[in-house]
Structure formats: structure tokens, C-alpha cells
Amino acid sequence: MMLLRISIFALVALVASFATALSDPVVVAGGGPAGLFFAQRYLELHPGHSVQIYEPKPDEREKSTRDHYDSAFGFGIGERARCALKQTQQGEKLVEAVGDIAAKTASGLWLVNRQDLCHVLKTHLFKTCGNQVDIIHGARVCGIHEGSEKGKFAVDIKIKRLDEDGQELSITKQVPYSLLVAADGTHSKIRQDLVQKRRKIRQQRFARPVQWKTLQLPTQPNMEPGSFLPFPMTAPREEFGAVMPRYPNRFVALLFWKPTGSKRTWRNPFGCTTIKELKTAVQTTFPNVSHFPPDDELQTYLDMEPGTEYYMKLSRHAVEEMQVALIGDAATGVYSRLAQGCACALWGANLLAEELAYSSAESTDGTSQLSRALQSFSDKSVREGHSLSDLNLLAHIEYTPWLHALNIFQFPLIARIINNADLSYSDIYWKFRWQIKLAKLHWFFSRQRVQE
């Protein structure tokens, strides 16, 4: 009991000393799962602190909107992600709430709509830490501004509002911060600032040579709820994908393809340009699909730009001298095939919050507690993030016919192993290092460098 009392008092003193260093608020760029979960864990471990979250999307889009057309295919919530969610206060209730809005597959993977997941995380955050967090919608963090005082920084934030006449106004302001957490996604403005403008981070970023789109489908009379229908690769455009379940009894068709032909045809799978062609192609590929959304939604699907997946490695996931950390898709490039994007984001958010809480108040070489915490976070996050990025390359074996024919790798095996929360991504990388080396050889000749 005495040891417990000492450890509790030490932790309280540690958090109090950290609070004196953070006179300005903690700013989070991005109100997705990574940003919301970091705020949750940070405020649980730092009572009395405050967090400001800036999210570009308007508030109404983050509500539970299962009837609204959604171009994303959502998140896979496996055992690794569920273990991360359980780290919070009342974690079991949080996991239960996520399960209530998830489509559950036979493999144990939960498929969750992004907006629904954000709604659950936000509700839990306000319930447990409501007085300490402020979420500003319609506001985008555009870059970092150096203050007049040495060691002080602020973020440039562009806020969109409607005036009395309903006209959109754009306001730019500077907000000082004590810590900036970049959770602003694949096309992170903060990462671009640190990579291009300030040269603080070295980056390898390549586009996967395929595009993707999702088609939201209504209830299908010929399909059981929770059904998962994979679609093997076809020639010549090499389409592949699956029809996946979506809560409550709906489905989503996720299709990948290589962009070939004219711009009019390469922007959609199977080269479809009309609603009739799209319906015919989907029904030919998935005979059990008989019902489609309204024609206006199908036209929206045909008109929208396809998505791209990225392989990315950064030399650092934190810049201590500028008090910045990167988490989620801003830090690590993840393919969808392994369903680890959300798990990696939640893990990184939790790691950052814990490193900030448990780092010593002052190191022997004079560096501050915050710098020590960010350095420790970056070292661990880079190791695991790089391992996961390389594990994603195994998808090139599954979807490359001649490599797949060698039968050197069974993808269901890694799908089971990668959701084992007792194994780190670096442990799993070591188990499959030779297959990854082979996948890298193929990927080397097909990759497309991205300049931000």
C-alpha cells in the first residue's frame, strides 16, 4: 500500500510539473478517430489540462449519418484496436458502444463507418472529459507560425463561417500552443510544413499504383447480414475488391483498379461511364447484389474522384524543438487490406498520451520533459510505423498473379496474426521479413513517387 501511495503521489507531482510547462493549450489538428482518442487519453492522464481540436468538416457531418451517402469504406476494428479502446476510462463500455454500430464478420473483424465511430468517440470524450475539451468545426490547421518569443509557436487556422446573408466567410487566425498534435490525415498540412518548408522531417512517400472507390449498397435480399464477398483480380485493368457488410444490414462494395485508358474511363472500375454500365458490372461481378441506391447516388459515385493508398515512411514522428507530434495517417502510410489503419492510429494516440504522462520532469542533460517525451514517442512510433508500412507490401504478393501462383504466402495467416495485440508490428515484420523482401522487389518497379 505504501508503494502504491508513493507512486500515485509521484505521478500527481509529475503531471503538476508538466502542467506548469504547458501554459498554452494542447492543439489537435483533425477530429477523426486519432485526434479524438488522443484527446481522451491525454485528458484522462492530465487532469486539469485543456485540449482544442480543430476539425475541417462541419459538425453535422460528424453525426451518426447512416442514411447519408458516404464515399469512405470505413474502418476495420479488430482485436488490436479493441484493446486500445479498452485503455480508456470505462473502456469496456466504449468497446460495447462501438460494437453496437459495427457490422461483425465471421473472422471477428468489426467494420465501422467513420462518421459513426467519430460520433461514439466524441460522445465518450464529452461524457468523461467534457469540461476540458473544445472541438471547433469548420476550422483547418494550415501551418505553423513562429512566435516573437524564442521557443514559442502558434498555428495558422482557417475558419469557415456563414454570415447573416448565408455567404461563406473565411477567417484566418493564429492560436498559440504548448503542444501540437497532427492528426489531420493522409494529406496532413502539418506534415507538409515540416517536410517541405522547414526540412525537419525526411519523407519517403509513394502512391500505390491502383485507385479505389466505394459504392454504398442497401439491404440485399440474397445476402445474409454480415456476409463478406471477396472479388479476385481480373484482367486487363486488374480490378479486385469485395462487398463488405455495413451496419445495420447494409453493404459497401470496395473496388480497386489500375488507372488505364482515357480520363473518362480510368476514373471508375470496369471503365464504367454510365449508371447502366455500373449496375451491369457490379451485378456481373457480384451476382448476389440485386438492389442499388438511387440513381443520383450512383451518379455521385461516377463523378467523384477515386482514392489512392500510400506507402509512407517518415524519419521522425515528432519534432521536439517545435513541440509537434504526428499520429495516425499523418505519420504512417497504411493500405486497407490488413485493416490496421484505425488500430495503428489508436495505438499511436495512446502511446503519445502515455509518454507525455510518464516522462521524467527533467533529464540529466538538461532537456525538458516535453522534449524527452516527444523523442521517446517518436523512436517507438517510427519503429512500429515503418514495420507496418512494410507489412502492407505483402498485398503486392496477393494481388500479383505470378507472385500469388508461387504460393509462398497465405494471406489469412497474417490476418490472424496481425490482430494479436500481444505482438508488436515489428515482431510480426520479423516473422515475414523474407516475404516482405520479395514483395519490395515487385513494388520497387511499380511504385509512384508522390511530391507534396
Buried (B, 14 or more C-beta within 10 A) or exposed (E): EEEEEEEEEEEEEBBEEBBEEBEBBBBBBBBBBBBBBBBBBBBBBBEEBBBBBBBBBEEEBBEBBBEEBBBEBBBBBBBBBBBBBBBBBEBEBBBEBBBEBBBBBEEEBBBBBBBBBBBBBBBBBBEBBEEBBEBBBBBBBBBBBEEEEEEBBBBBBBBBEEEEEEEEEEEEEEBBBBBBBBBBBBEBBBBBBBBEEBEBBEBBBBBBBBBBBBBBBBEBEEBEBBBBBEBEBEEEBBBBBBBBBBBEBBBBBBBBBBBEEEEEBBBBBBBBBEBEBBBEBBEEBBEBBEEBBEEEBBEBBBEBEBBBBBBBBBEBBBBBEBBBBBBBBBBBBBBBBBBBBBBBBBBBBBBBBBBBBEBEBEEEEEEBBBBBBBBBBBEBBBBBBBBBBBBBBBBBBBBBEEBBEEEEBEBEEBBEBBBBBEBBBBEBBEBBEEBBEBBEEBBEEEBEEBEE
